[in-house]
Amino acid sequence: MSDPAHPCLACGACCASFRVDFAVYEMQAMGGTVPDDLAVEVNGSTCRMRGTGHVPIRCVALTGKVGEQVACSIYEQRPSPCRAFEAGEYACNKARMRHGLPPLEMA
């Protein structure tokens, strides 16, 4: 994410609100992009980003302080659920509310 004005760079609420499960083939060991040490296998076909399977939720790849300044340390390697997540959609605004942030109107 190269746009410093993008609202996600001052948010991070999604990374501290939701479990991130994805197909095992997205792991580097299986030819994907997600670093092997940042996820755990849930079963033979599903992996989960570390930090998103327990409360309080906070993805291990999230850096910075939610609601102030954040970044994904594996942005170019992130799994498909993260790639599909859109700023301003219902789930985004739900996560923002959980962290006391106002909703976005982008999607």
Long-range contacts (C-beta under 8 A, 24 or more apart in sequence): 1-71, 1-72, 1-75, 6-87, 7-87, 7-104, 7-106, 8-70, 8-87, 9-69, 9-70, 9-71, 10-67, 10-68, 10-69, 10-70, 11-66, 11-67, 11-70, 11-87, 11-96, 11-101, 12-62, 12-64, 12-65, 12-66, 12-67, 12-70, 13-66, 13-67, 13-92, 13-95, 13-96, 13-98, 13-99, 13-101, 14-85, 14-91, 14-92, 14-95, 15-58, 15-59, 15-61, 15-62, 15-66, 15-70, 15-72, 16-56, 16-57, 16-58, 16-59, 16-62, 16-66, 16-95, 16-99, 17-57, 17-94, 17-95, 17-98, 17-99, 18-52, 18-57, 18-91, 18-95, 19-48, 19-52, 19-53, 19-57, 20-48, 20-49, 20-52, 20-59, 20-79, 20-81, 20-82, 21-46, 21-47, 21-48, 21-81, 22-46, 22-47, 22-48, 22-49, 22-79, 22-80, 22-81, 23-47, 23-80, 26-79, 26-80, 33-76, 33-77, 33-78, 33-79, 34-74, 34-77, 34-78, 34-79, 35-74, 35-77, 38-74, 39-79, 47-79, 49-79, 66-99, 67-99, 67-100, 67-101
